[in-house]
Amino acid sequence: MTGLIESFNISSSPYINALLSVIGMIIVAKIIDLFIVKIVKRFATFTKSDLDDRIIEIVHKPIYFSIIIIGIVLAIAYLRLSQKFVFYSDGILYSILTVIWLIALIKVSNAVIEDAIHKITDVTGLSKEIIPLIENVSKVVIIIAGIMVILSIWKINITPVLASAGIAGVAVAIAARDTLANFFGGLSLFVDKPFKLGDFVVIDQNLRGQVVDIGIRSTRLRTLDDILITVPNSLLVNSKIINESAPTTRTRLRIPVNVAYGSDIRVVEKILLD
């Protein structure tokens, strides 16, 4: 960093050099931003997928602000302030930079996941309802990685943090054993797709209803007498499920009817149909 700063010294005054570095980086950032918006985005419109357009729209602003932040870091280095001030100022700026790219990565991840799920759903039968689940998992992973980066920026030893996180993870897994079972049961339902919203299903031959909601933890059924029943997914994946709406959407009902001996069957049928 010192060699780079000295090579770009324009004036003998560190204040002028600091100001010029900020102004220069703002100009560079604006030029690159215009290049991305006017040229790169135009080329992206020729592709069949809109994923590249969405990614460019997401990352061009973080690139712009990253260049400006680098200019501010260079300006602070030109001023040759105390090590303590430089440490805290750089830590704040790099932390802001990390948060900016953290948000951008989450948005890019969501865009990629949505595009991938929509492409493979027709081939594999994977439900699009799994998109929020995968987005949340990827968001948690990215946020944890971002926290690790920020801790390293502030020279905080992350080894005890990782060890504590591992112990806490084991404790949470033991305490939330049923919740995790329902979570993985929900994954199985999303992948296997034994039923979909609106289907009439029979579970273990004693519970029948229409599927009104498929969640990560539980599935809700509405019975014929309009009662809402919540069934944990961990029980569903281990139960016998009869889907009365598959392979066709028509539903058959068996209703016992008592008819006197000697009755005209045609008249009985007409009355029942009416």
DRENPA-3360 file (N, C-alpha, C; in nm, 2 decimals, always signed):
BEGIN
1 = MTGLIESF = +0.08/-0.12/+0.00/+0.00/+0.00/+0.00/+0.09/+0.13/+0.00 ~ +0.20/+0.12/+0.08/+0.29/+0.24/+0.09/+0.35/+0.27/-0.05 ~ +0.40/+0.17/-0.12/+0.46/+0.19/-0.25/+0.36/+0.24/-0.35 ~ +0.24/+0.19/-0.34/+0.13/+0.24/-0.43/+0.10/+0.39/-0.41 ~ +0.10/+0.42/-0.28/+0.07/+0.56/-0.24/+0.18/+0.65/-0.29 ~ +0.30/+0.61/-0.27/+0.42/+0.70/-0.31/+0.42/+0.71/-0.46 ~ +0.39/+0.61/-0.54/+0.39/+0.62/-0.68/+0.29/+0.71/-0.74 ~ +0.18/+0.74/-0.66/+0.08/+0.83/-0.71/+0.08/+0.97/-0.65;
9 = NISSSPYI = +0.19/+1.00/-0.58/+0.20/+1.13/-0.52/+0.21/+1.23/-0.63 ~ +0.12/+1.33/-0.63/+0.11/+1.44/-0.73/+0.16/+1.57/-0.67 ~ +0.13/+1.59/-0.54/+0.16/+1.71/-0.47/+0.24/+1.68/-0.35 ~ +0.32/+1.78/-0.30/+0.39/+1.76/-0.18/+0.30/+1.77/-0.06 ~ +0.18/+1.82/-0.08/+0.08/+1.83/+0.03/+0.00/+1.70/+0.04 ~ +0.01/+1.63/+0.16/-0.07/+1.51/+0.17/-0.22/+1.53/+0.16 ~ -0.27/+1.65/+0.20/-0.41/+1.68/+0.19/-0.46/+1.69/+0.05 ~ -0.37/+1.75/-0.04/-0.41/+1.76/-0.18/-0.41/+1.62/-0.24;
17 = NALLSVIG = -0.31/+1.54/-0.21/-0.31/+1.40/-0.26/-0.43/+1.32/-0.21 ~ -0.47/+1.34/-0.09/-0.59/+1.27/-0.03/-0.71/+1.31/-0.11 ~ -0.73/+1.45/-0.13/-0.84/+1.50/-0.20/-0.85/+1.45/-0.34 ~ -0.73/+1.45/-0.41/-0.73/+1.40/-0.55/-0.75/+1.26/-0.56 ~ -0.71/+1.18/-0.46/-0.74/+1.03/-0.46/-0.89/+1.01/-0.46 ~ -0.96/+1.08/-0.37/-1.10/+1.06/-0.36/-1.17/+1.10/-0.49 ~ -1.13/+1.22/-0.54/-1.20/+1.27/-0.66/-1.17/+1.18/-0.78 ~ -1.04/+1.13/-0.79/-1.00/+1.04/-0.89/-1.08/+0.91/-0.89;
25 = MIIVAKII = -1.10/+0.86/-0.77/-1.17/+0.73/-0.76/-1.32/+0.75/-0.79 ~ -1.38/+0.87/-0.75/-1.52/+0.89/-0.79/-1.53/+0.90/-0.94 ~ -1.44/+0.96/-1.01/-1.44/+0.97/-1.15/-1.43/+0.83/-1.21 ~ -1.34/+0.75/-1.16/-1.32/+0.61/-1.21/-1.45/+0.53/-1.19 ~ -1.50/+0.54/-1.07/-1.63/+0.47/-1.03/-1.74/+0.51/-1.13 ~ -1.75/+0.64/-1.16/-1.86/+0.68/-1.25/-1.84/+0.63/-1.39 ~ -1.71/+0.63/-1.43/-1.68/+0.58/-1.57/-1.72/+0.43/-1.58 ~ -1.67/+0.35/-1.48/-1.70/+0.21/-1.48/-1.85/+0.18/-1.47;
33 = DLFIVKIV = -1.92/+0.26/-1.39/-2.06/+0.24/-1.37/-2.14/+0.27/-1.51 ~ -2.09/+0.38/-1.58/-2.15/+0.41/-1.71/-2.12/+0.30/-1.81 ~ -2.00/+0.24/-1.80/-1.96/+0.13/-1.89/-2.05/+0.01/-1.87 ~ -2.08/-0.02/-1.74/-2.16/-0.14/-1.71/-2.31/-0.11/-1.75 ~ -2.36/+0.01/-1.72/-2.50/+0.04/-1.76/-2.52/+0.05/-1.91 ~ -2.43/+0.12/-1.97/-2.45/+0.15/-2.12/-2.41/+0.04/-2.21 ~ -2.30/-0.03/-2.17/-2.25/-0.13/-2.27/-2.27/-0.28/-2.22 ~ -2.23/-0.31/-2.10/-2.25/-0.45/-2.05/-2.39/-0.49/-2.04;
41 = KRFATFTK = -2.48/-0.40/-1.99/-2.62/-0.43/-1.98/-2.68/-0.45/-2.12 ~ -2.63/-0.37/-2.22/-2.69/-0.38/-2.35/-2.65/-0.52/-2.41 ~ -2.53/-0.57/-2.39/-2.49/-0.70/-2.44/-2.57/-0.81/-2.37 ~ -2.61/-0.78/-2.24/-2.68/-0.88/-2.17/-2.82/-0.90/-2.22 ~ -2.88/-0.80/-2.28/-3.01/-0.81/-2.34/-3.02/-0.91/-2.45 ~ -2.91/-0.94/-2.51/-2.91/-1.03/-2.63/-2.92/-1.18/-2.58 ~ -2.90/-1.21/-2.46/-2.91/-1.35/-2.41/-3.05/-1.38/-2.39 ~ -3.08/-1.52/-2.39/-3.21/-1.57/-2.37/-3.26/-1.55/-2.23;
49 = SDLDDRII = -3.17/-1.57/-2.13/-3.21/-1.56/-1.99/-3.20/-1.42/-1.94 ~ -3.28/-1.39/-1.84/-3.27/-1.25/-1.78/-3.19/-1.26/-1.65 ~ -3.13/-1.37/-1.62/-3.05/-1.38/-1.50/-2.93/-1.29/-1.51 ~ -2.86/-1.28/-1.62/-2.74/-1.19/-1.63/-2.79/-1.05/-1.61 ~ -2.90/-1.01/-1.67/-2.95/-0.87/-1.65/-2.97/-0.84/-1.50 ~ -3.03/-0.94/-1.43/-3.06/-0.92/-1.29/-2.93/-0.91/-1.21 ~ -2.83/-0.99/-1.24/-2.71/-0.99/-1.17/-2.63/-0.86/-1.19 ~ -2.63/-0.81/-1.32/-2.57/-0.68/-1.35/-2.64/-0.57/-1.27;
57 = EIVHKPIY = -2.77/-0.57/-1.27/-2.85/-0.47/-1.20/-2.81/-0.47/-1.05 ~ -2.78/-0.59/-1.00/-2.75/-0.60/-0.85/-2.61/-0.55/-0.82 ~ -2.51/-0.59/-0.90/-2.37/-0.57/-0.86/-2.31/-0.43/-0.91 ~ -2.38/-0.36/-1.00/-2.31/-0.24/-1.05/-2.30/-0.13/-0.95 ~ -2.40/-0.12/-0.86/-2.39/-0.02/-0.75/-2.29/-0.06/-0.65 ~ -2.28/-0.19/-0.60/-2.17/-0.22/-0.51/-2.03/-0.20/-0.57 ~ -2.01/-0.22/-0.70/-1.89/-0.19/-0.76/-1.86/-0.04/-0.75 ~ -1.96/+0.04/-0.78/-1.94/+0.18/-0.78/-1.90/+0.23/-0.64;
65 = FSIIIIGI = -1.97/+0.18/-0.53/-1.94/+0.23/-0.40/-1.80/+0.17/-0.35 ~ -1.77/+0.05/-0.40/-1.64/-0.01/-0.36/-1.52/+0.07/-0.40 ~ -1.53/+0.12/-0.53/-1.42/+0.20/-0.58/-1.41/+0.33/-0.50 ~ -1.52/+0.39/-0.46/-1.52/+0.51/-0.38/-1.46/+0.49/-0.24 ~ -1.50/+0.37/-0.18/-1.44/+0.34/-0.05/-1.29/+0.32/-0.06 ~ -1.25/+0.25/-0.16/-1.10/+0.23/-0.18/-1.03/+0.37/-0.19 ~ -1.10/+0.46/-0.26/-1.04/+0.60/-0.27/-1.03/+0.67/-0.13 ~ -1.13/+0.65/-0.05/-1.13/+0.70/+0.09/-1.01/+0.64/+0.17;
73 = VLAIAYLR = -1.00/+0.51/+0.15/-0.89/+0.44/+0.23/-0.75/+0.49/+0.18 ~ -0.74/+0.51/+0.05/-0.61/+0.57/+0.00/-0.59/+0.71/+0.06 ~ -0.70/+0.79/+0.06/-0.69/+0.93/+0.11/-0.64/+0.93/+0.26 ~ -0.70/+0.84/+0.34/-0.66/+0.83/+0.48/-0.51/+0.79/+0.49 ~ -0.47/+0.70/+0.40/-0.33/+0.66/+0.40/-0.23/+0.77/+0.36 ~ -0.28/+0.86/+0.27/-0.20/+0.97/+0.23/-0.18/+1.07/+0.35 ~ -0.27/+1.08/+0.44/-0.26/+1.17/+0.55/-0.17/+1.13/+0.66 ~ -0.13/+1.00/+0.66/-0.03/+0.94/+0.75/-0.07/+0.98/+0.90;
81 = LSQKFVFY = -0.19/+0.94/+0.93/-0.24/+0.96/+1.06/-0.19/+0.85/+1.16 ~ -0.23/+0.86/+1.28/-0.18/+0.76/+1.38/-0.24/+0.62/+1.34 ~ -0.16/+0.52/+1.38/-0.19/+0.38/+1.35/-0.33/+0.34/+1.41 ~ -0.36/+0.39/+1.53/-0.49/+0.36/+1.59/-0.60/+0.42/+1.51 ~ -0.59/+0.54/+1.46/-0.70/+0.60/+1.38/-0.71/+0.53/+1.25 ~ -0.60/+0.49/+1.19/-0.61/+0.42/+1.06/-0.67/+0.28/+1.08 ~ -0.64/+0.22/+1.19/-0.70/+0.08/+1.22/-0.85/+0.09/+1.23 ~ -0.90/+0.19/+1.30/-1.04/+0.20/+1.32/-1.11/+0.25/+1.20;
89 = SDGILYSI = -1.05/+0.35/+1.13/-1.12/+0.40/+1.01/-1.12/+0.29/+0.90 ~ -1.01/+0.22/+0.88/-1.01/+0.12/+0.78/-1.10/+0.00/+0.82 ~ -1.11/-0.03/+0.95/-1.20/-0.13/+0.99/-1.35/-0.09/+0.96 ~ -1.38/+0.03/+0.99/-1.52/+0.08/+0.96/-1.55/+0.07/+0.81 ~ -1.45/+0.12/+0.73/-1.47/+0.13/+0.58/-1.48/-0.01/+0.52 ~ -1.39/-0.10/+0.56/-1.39/-0.24/+0.51/-1.52/-0.31/+0.56 ~ -1.56/-0.28/+0.68/-1.69/-0.34/+0.73/-1.81/-0.30/+0.65 ~ -1.81/-0.17/+0.62/-1.92/-0.12/+0.53/-1.91/-0.19/+0.39;
97 = LTVIWLIA = -1.79/-0.20/+0.34/-1.77/-0.27/+0.21/-1.82/-0.41/+0.22 ~ -1.79/-0.48/+0.33/-1.84/-0.62/+0.34/-1.99/-0.63/+0.35 ~ -2.05/-0.54/+0.42/-2.20/-0.54/+0.43/-2.26/-0.51/+0.29 ~ -2.20/-0.42/+0.22/-2.26/-0.39/+0.08/-2.25/-0.51/+0.00 ~ -2.14/-0.58/+0.00/-2.13/-0.70/-0.09/-2.21/-0.82/-0.03 ~ -2.23/-0.82/+0.10/-2.31/-0.92/+0.17/-2.45/-0.91/+0.11 ~ -2.51/-0.79/+0.11/-2.64/-0.77/+0.06/-2.65/-0.81/-0.09 ~ -2.55/-0.77/-0.16/-2.54/-0.80/-0.31/-2.54/-0.95/-0.33;
105 = LIKVSNAV = -2.45/-1.02/-0.25/-2.44/-1.17/-0.27/-2.57/-1.24/-0.24 ~ -2.64/-1.19/-0.13/-2.77/-1.25/-0.10/-2.87/-1.23/-0.21 ~ -2.87/-1.11/-0.27/-2.96/-1.09/-0.39/-2.93/-1.17/-0.51 ~ -2.80/-1.18/-0.54/-2.75/-1.26/-0.65/-2.78/-1.41/-0.62 ~ -2.76/-1.46/-0.50/-2.79/-1.59/-0.46/-2.94/-1.62/-0.48 ~ -3.03/-1.53/-0.44/-3.17/-1.55/-0.46/-3.21/-1.56/-0.60 ~ -3.15/-1.47/-0.69/-3.18/-1.47/-0.83/-3.13/-1.60/-0.89 ~ -3.01/-1.65/-0.86/-2.96/-1.77/-0.92/-3.05/-1.89/-0.87;
113 = IEDAIHKI = -3.09/-1.89/-0.75/-3.17/-2.00/-0.70/-3.31/-2.01/-0.77 ~ -3.37/-1.89/-0.78/-3.50/-1.88/-0.85/-3.49/-1.93/-0.99 ~ -3.39/-1.88/-1.06/-3.37/-1.92/-1.20/-3.35/-2.07/-1.21 ~ -3.26/-2.13/-1.12/-3.23/-2.27/-1.13/-3.35/-2.36/-1.10 ~ -3.43/-2.32/-0.99/-3.55/-2.40/-0.96/-3.65/-2.39/-1.07 ~ -3.67/-2.28/-1.13/-3.77/-2.27/-1.24/-3.73/-2.35/-1.36 ~ -3.60/-2.37/-1.38/-3.55/-2.45/-1.49/-3.57/-2.60/-1.47 ~ -3.54/-2.64/-1.35/-3.54/-2.79/-1.32/-3.67/-2.84/-1.27;
121 = TDVTGLSK = -3.77/-2.75/-1.24/-3.89/-2.79/-1.18/-3.97/-2.88/-1.27 ~ -3.97/-2.85/-1.40/-4.05/-2.93/-1.50/-3.99/-3.06/-1.52 ~ -3.86/-3.07/-1.51/-3.79/-3.19/-1.53/-3.79/-3.29/-1.41 ~ -3.76/-3.24/-1.30/-3.75/-3.32/-1.18/-3.88/-3.33/-1.10 ~ -3.98/-3.23/-1.12/-4.10/-3.23/-1.04/-4.08/-3.16/-0.91 ~ -3.96/-3.10/-0.89/-3.94/-3.03/-0.77/-4.03/-2.91/-0.75 ~ -4.09/-2.89/-0.64/-4.19/-2.79/-0.62/-4.12/-2.65/-0.61 ~ -4.19/-2.55/-0.67/-4.13/-2.42/-0.66/-4.15/-2.36/-0.52;
129 = EIIPLIEN = -4.23/-2.43/-0.44/-4.25/-2.38/-0.30/-4.12/-2.40/-0.21 ~ -4.02/-2.47/-0.27/-3.90/-2.49/-0.19/-3.81/-2.37/-0.21 ~ -3.84/-2.28/-0.30/-3.75/-2.16/-0.32/-3.72/-2.08/-0.20 ~ -3.83/-2.05/-0.12/-3.80/-1.97/+0.00/-3.71/-2.04/+0.10 ~ -3.72/-2.17/+0.11/-3.64/-2.25/+0.20/-3.49/-2.24/+0.16 ~ -3.46/-2.27/+0.03/-3.32/-2.27/-0.02/-3.27/-2.13/-0.01 ~ -3.35/-2.03/-0.03/-3.30/-1.89/-0.02/-3.26/-1.85/+0.12 ~ -3.34/-1.90/+0.22/-3.31/-1.87/+0.36/-3.18/-1.94/+0.40;
137 = VSKVVIII = -3.17/-2.07/+0.36/-3.04/-2.14/+0.39/-2.92/-2.07/+0.33 ~ -2.93/-2.03/+0.21/-2.81/-1.96/+0.15/-2.79/-1.83/+0.21 ~ -2.90/-1.76/+0.25/-2.88/-1.63/+0.32/-2.81/-1.65/+0.46 ~ -2.84/-1.76/+0.53/-2.78/-1.78/+0.66/-2.63/-1.81/+0.63 ~ -2.60/-1.89/+0.53/-2.46/-1.92/+0.50/-2.38/-1.80/+0.47 ~ -2.43/-1.71/+0.38/-2.36/-1.59/+0.34/-2.35/-1.50/+0.46 ~ -2.45/-1.48/+0.54/-2.44/-1.39/+0.66/-2.33/-1.44/+0.75 ~ -2.32/-1.57/+0.78/-2.22/-1.63/+0.87/-2.08/-1.60/+0.81;
145 = AGIMVILS = -2.07/-1.62/+0.68/-1.94/-1.59/+0.61/-1.90/-1.45/+0.63 ~ -2.00/-1.36/+0.61/-1.98/-1.21/+0.62/-1.93/-1.18/+0.76 ~ -2.00/-1.24/+0.86/-1.96/-1.21/+1.00/-1.81/-1.25/+1.03 ~ -1.78/-1.37/+0.97/-1.64/-1.41/+0.99/-1.54/-1.32/+0.92 ~ -1.58/-1.26/+0.81/-1.49/-1.16/+0.74/-1.48/-1.04/+0.82 ~ -1.59/-0.99/+0.88/-1.58/-0.87/+0.96/-1.50/-0.89/+1.08 ~ -1.51/-1.00/+1.14/-1.43/-1.03/+1.26/-1.28/-1.04/+1.23 ~ -1.25/-1.09/+1.11/-1.11/-1.09/+1.07/-1.06/-0.95/+1.04;
153 = IWKINITP = -1.15/-0.87/+0.99/-1.11/-0.73/+0.96/-1.07/-0.66/+1.09 ~ -1.14/-0.68/+1.20/-1.11/-0.62/+1.33/-1.01/-0.70/+1.41 ~ -0.94/-0.80/+1.34/-0.84/-0.87/+1.41/-0.89/-0.95/+1.53 ~ -1.01/-1.00/+1.52/-1.07/-1.08/+1.63/-1.05/-1.23/+1.60 ~ -0.99/-1.30/+1.69/-0.96/-1.44/+1.67/-1.10/-1.52/+1.66 ~ -1.12/-1.58/+1.54/-1.25/-1.64/+1.52/-1.25/-1.79/+1.57 ~ -1.13/-1.84/+1.61/-1.13/-1.98/+1.65/-1.22/-2.01/+1.77 ~ -1.21/-1.93/+1.88/-1.31/-1.95/+1.99/-1.45/-1.94/+1.94;
161 = VLASAGIA = -1.48/-1.84/+1.85/-1.61/-1.82/+1.80/-1.66/-1.95/+1.73 ~ -1.58/-2.01/+1.65/-1.61/-2.13/+1.57/-1.64/-2.24/+1.67 ~ -1.55/-2.25/+1.77/-1.57/-2.36/+1.87/-1.70/-2.34/+1.95 ~ -1.73/-2.22/+1.99/-1.85/-2.19/+2.06/-1.97/-2.22/+1.97 ~ -1.96/-2.18/+1.84/-2.07/-2.21/+1.75/-2.09/-2.36/+1.73 ~ -1.98/-2.43/+1.73/-2.00/-2.58/+1.71/-2.07/-2.64/+1.83 ~ -2.03/-2.60/+1.96/-2.09/-2.65/+2.08/-2.24/-2.60/+2.08 ~ -2.26/-2.48/+2.05/-2.40/-2.43/+2.05/-2.49/-2.50/+1.94;
169 = GVAVAIAA = -2.43/-2.53/+1.83/-2.50/-2.61/+1.72/-2.54/-2.74/+1.77 ~ -2.45/-2.81/+1.84/-2.48/-2.95/+1.89/-2.60/-2.93/+2.00 ~ -2.59/-2.83/+2.09/-2.69/-2.82/+2.19/-2.83/-2.78/+2.12 ~ -2.82/-2.70/+2.02/-2.95/-2.66/+1.95/-3.01/-2.78/+1.88 ~ -2.92/-2.86/+1.82/-2.97/-2.98/+1.75/-3.03/-3.08/+1.84 ~ -2.98/-3.10/+1.96/-3.04/-3.19/+2.06/-3.17/-3.13/+2.11 ~ -3.17/-3.00/+2.14/-3.29/-2.94/+2.19/-3.40/-2.93/+2.09 ~ -3.36/-2.91/+1.96/-3.46/-2.90/+1.86/-3.47/-3.02/+1.77;
177 = RDTLANFF = -3.46/-3.14/+1.84/-3.46/-3.26/+1.76/-3.59/-3.28/+1.68 ~ -3.71/-3.25/+1.74/-3.84/-3.27/+1.68/-3.85/-3.17/+1.56 ~ -3.80/-3.04/+1.59/-3.81/-2.94/+1.49/-3.73/-2.98/+1.36 ~ -3.61/-3.03/+1.39/-3.52/-3.07/+1.28/-3.59/-3.19/+1.20 ~ -3.65/-3.28/+1.28/-3.72/-3.39/+1.21/-3.83/-3.34/+1.12 ~ -3.90/-3.24/+1.17/-4.01/-3.19/+1.08/-3.95/-3.11/+0.96 ~ -3.84/-3.05/+0.99/-3.77/-2.97/+0.88/-3.73/-3.06/+0.77 ~ -3.66/-3.17/+0.80/-3.62/-3.27/+0.70/-3.73/-3.35/+0.64;
185 = GGLSLFVD = -3.84/-3.36/+0.72/-3.96/-3.42/+0.67/-4.02/-3.33/+0.56 ~ -4.02/-3.20/+0.59/-4.07/-3.10/+0.49/-3.99/-3.11/+0.36 ~ -3.86/-3.12/+0.37/-3.77/-3.14/+0.25/-3.81/-3.26/+0.17 ~ -3.84/-3.37/+0.24/-3.88/-3.49/+0.18/-4.01/-3.48/+0.10 ~ -4.10/-3.40/+0.16/-4.23/-3.38/+0.10/-4.21/-3.29/-0.03 ~ -4.13/-3.19/-0.02/-4.10/-3.10/-0.13/-4.04/-3.18/-0.25 ~ -3.95/-3.28/-0.22/-3.88/-3.35/-0.32/-3.97/-3.46/-0.38 ~ -4.03/-3.54/-0.29/-4.11/-3.66/-0.33/-4.24/-3.62/-0.39;
193 = KPFKLGDF = -4.30/-3.51/-0.34/-4.43/-3.46/-0.39/-4.54/-3.56/-0.39 ~ -4.57/-3.62/-0.27/-4.68/-3.72/-0.27/-4.82/-3.65/-0.29 ~ -4.82/-3.52/-0.27/-4.95/-3.45/-0.29/-4.91/-3.30/-0.32 ~ -5.01/-3.23/-0.36/-4.99/-3.08/-0.38/-5.11/-3.01/-0.32 ~ -5.10/-2.88/-0.32/-5.21/-2.80/-0.27/-5.34/-2.83/-0.34 ~ -5.45/-2.85/-0.26/-5.58/-2.87/-0.32/-5.62/-3.02/-0.33 ~ -5.52/-3.11/-0.32/-5.54/-3.25/-0.32/-5.62/-3.30/-0.20 ~ -5.70/-3.41/-0.22/-5.77/-3.48/-0.11/-5.68/-3.60/-0.08;
201 = VVIDQNLR = -5.64/-3.61/+0.05/-5.55/-3.72/+0.09/-5.61/-3.79/+0.21 ~ -5.57/-3.92/+0.22/-5.61/-4.00/+0.34/-5.48/-4.04/+0.40 ~ -5.46/-4.01/+0.53/-5.34/-4.04/+0.60/-5.37/-4.15/+0.70 ~ -5.29/-4.27/+0.68/-5.31/-4.38/+0.77/-5.45/-4.43/+0.78 ~ -5.53/-4.41/+0.67/-5.67/-4.46/+0.66/-5.76/-4.40/+0.77 ~ -5.72/-4.30/+0.85/-5.81/-4.25/+0.95/-5.83/-4.10/+0.95 ~ -5.75/-4.03/+0.86/-5.75/-3.89/+0.85/-5.76/-3.85/+0.71 ~ -5.87/-3.78/+0.67/-5.90/-3.74/+0.53/-5.93/-3.59/+0.52;
209 = GQVVDIGI = -5.87/-3.53/+0.43/-5.89/-3.38/+0.41/-5.82/-3.33/+0.29 ~ -5.85/-3.20/+0.26/-5.79/-3.13/+0.15/-5.66/-3.06/+0.20 ~ -5.56/-3.07/+0.12/-5.43/-3.00/+0.16/-5.44/-2.86/+0.13 ~ -5.43/-2.77/+0.23/-5.45/-2.63/+0.21/-5.32/-2.55/+0.23 ~ -5.22/-2.62/+0.30/-5.09/-2.55/+0.32/-4.98/-2.66/+0.34 ~ -4.87/-2.64/+0.27/-4.75/-2.73/+0.29/-4.64/-2.64/+0.34 ~ -4.60/-2.66/+0.46/-4.50/-2.58/+0.52/-4.37/-2.66/+0.55 ~ -4.27/-2.59/+0.60/-4.15/-2.66/+0.63/-4.16/-2.75/+0.76;
217 = RSTRLRTL = -4.24/-2.70/+0.85/-4.26/-2.78/+0.98/-4.38/-2.87/+0.97 ~ -4.49/-2.82/+0.91/-4.61/-2.90/+0.92/-4.69/-2.88/+0.79 ~ -4.79/-2.97/+0.78/-4.89/-2.96/+0.66/-5.03/-2.95/+0.72 ~ -5.11/-2.86/+0.66/-5.25/-2.84/+0.71/-5.35/-2.90/+0.62 ~ -5.44/-2.97/+0.68/-5.55/-3.03/+0.60/-5.69/-2.97/+0.65 ~ -5.78/-2.96/+0.56/-5.92/-2.92/+0.59/-6.01/-3.03/+0.57 ~ -6.07/-3.08/+0.67/-6.16/-3.20/+0.66/-6.29/-3.16/+0.59 ~ -6.38/-3.26/+0.56/-6.50/-3.24/+0.50/-6.60/-3.16/+0.58;
225 = DDILITVP = -6.58/-3.17/+0.72/-6.67/-3.09/+0.81/-6.60/-2.96/+0.84 ~ -6.51/-2.91/+0.76/-6.45/-2.78/+0.77/-6.37/-2.76/+0.90 ~ -6.29/-2.86/+0.93/-6.20/-2.85/+1.05/-6.06/-2.85/+1.00 ~ -5.98/-2.76/+1.05/-5.84/-2.75/+1.00/-5.75/-2.83/+1.10 ~ -5.67/-2.92/+1.04/-5.59/-3.01/+1.11/-5.44/-2.99/+1.07 ~ -5.35/-2.97/+1.17/-5.21/-2.95/+1.14/-5.14/-3.08/+1.17 ~ -5.07/-3.13/+1.07/-5.00/-3.26/+1.09/-4.85/-3.23/+1.07 ~ -4.76/-3.27/+1.17/-4.62/-3.25/+1.16/-4.56/-3.33/+1.04;
233 = NSLLVNSK = -4.47/-3.27/+0.97/-4.41/-3.34/+0.85/-4.34/-3.47/+0.89 ~ -4.28/-3.47/+1.01/-4.21/-3.59/+1.05/-4.30/-3.71/+1.06 ~ -4.43/-3.69/+1.09/-4.53/-3.80/+1.09/-4.58/-3.83/+0.95 ~ -4.59/-3.73/+0.87/-4.64/-3.75/+0.73/-4.54/-3.84/+0.65 ~ -4.41/-3.82/+0.66/-4.31/-3.90/+0.58/-4.31/-4.04/+0.62 ~ -4.36/-4.07/+0.74/-4.36/-4.21/+0.79/-4.50/-4.27/+0.79 ~ -4.59/-4.20/+0.72/-4.73/-4.25/+0.72/-4.77/-4.30/+0.58 ~ -4.87/-4.38/+0.57/-4.92/-4.42/+0.45/-5.02/-4.31/+0.40;
241 = IINESAPT = -4.99/-4.26/+0.28/-5.07/-4.15/+0.22/-5.14/-4.20/+0.10 ~ -5.27/-4.18/+0.10/-5.35/-4.21/-0.02/-5.39/-4.08/-0.08 ~ -5.35/-4.05/-0.20/-5.39/-3.93/-0.27/-5.51/-3.96/-0.36 ~ -5.63/-3.91/-0.32/-5.75/-3.94/-0.39/-5.76/-3.85/-0.51 ~ -5.68/-3.75/-0.52/-5.68/-3.66/-0.64/-5.59/-3.69/-0.75 ~ -5.52/-3.80/-0.73/-5.42/-3.84/-0.83/-5.45/-3.98/-0.88 ~ -5.43/-4.02/-1.01/-5.37/-3.93/-1.11/-5.47/-3.83/-1.17 ~ -5.60/-3.85/-1.15/-5.70/-3.75/-1.20/-5.75/-3.66/-1.08;
249 = TRTRLRIP = -5.80/-3.55/-1.11/-5.85/-3.46/-1.00/-5.99/-3.49/-0.95 ~ -6.05/-3.59/-1.02/-6.19/-3.63/-0.97/-6.18/-3.71/-0.84 ~ -6.27/-3.68/-0.75/-6.27/-3.75/-0.62/-6.39/-3.84/-0.61 ~ -6.37/-3.96/-0.56/-6.48/-4.06/-0.54/-6.52/-4.06/-0.40 ~ -6.65/-4.05/-0.37/-6.70/-4.07/-0.23/-6.80/-4.19/-0.23 ~ -6.78/-4.27/-0.12/-6.87/-4.38/-0.10/-6.97/-4.34/+0.01 ~ -7.10/-4.34/-0.03/-7.21/-4.30/+0.06/-7.31/-4.41/+0.07 ~ -7.33/-4.47/+0.18/-7.43/-4.58/+0.20/-7.57/-4.53/+0.19;
257 = VNVAYGSD = -7.65/-4.59/+0.11/-7.79/-4.55/+0.09/-7.88/-4.67/+0.12 ~ -7.98/-4.66/+0.20/-8.07/-4.77/+0.23/-8.20/-4.76/+0.15 ~ -8.23/-4.86/+0.07/-8.34/-4.86/-0.02/-8.42/-4.99/+0.01 ~ -8.55/-4.97/+0.02/-8.64/-5.08/+0.05/-8.64/-5.18/-0.06 ~ -8.66/-5.31/-0.03/-8.66/-5.42/-0.13/-8.78/-5.39/-0.22 ~ -8.76/-5.42/-0.35/-8.86/-5.41/-0.45/-8.87/-5.27/-0.51 ~ -8.78/-5.17/-0.46/-8.79/-5.04/-0.52/-8.74/-5.04/-0.66 ~ -8.79/-4.94/-0.74/-8.75/-4.93/-0.88/-8.61/-4.86/-0.88;
265 = IRVVEKIL = -8.51/-4.93/-0.93/-8.37/-4.89/-0.92/-8.36/-4.76/-1.00 ~ -8.43/-4.75/-1.12/-8.41/-4.63/-1.20/-8.47/-4.50/-1.13 ~ -8.58/-4.52/-1.06/-8.64/-4.41/-0.98/-8.54/-4.37/-0.87 ~ -8.48/-4.47/-0.80/-8.39/-4.44/-0.69/-8.27/-4.37/-0.75 ~ -8.22/-4.41/-0.86/-8.10/-4.34/-0.92/-8.13/-4.20/-0.96 ~ -8.25/-4.17/-1.02/-8.29/-4.04/-1.05/-8.30/-3.95/-0.93 ~ -8.36/-4.00/-0.83/-8.38/-3.92/-0.70/-8.24/-3.89/-0.65 ~ -8.15/-3.98/-0.64/-8.02/-3.96/-0.59/-7.94/-3.85/-0.67;
273 = LD = -7.95/-3.86/-0.81/-7.88/-3.77/-0.89/-7.94/-3.63/-0.88 ~ -8.08/-3.62/-0.86/-8.14/-3.49/-0.84/-8.10/-3.43/-0.71;
% end
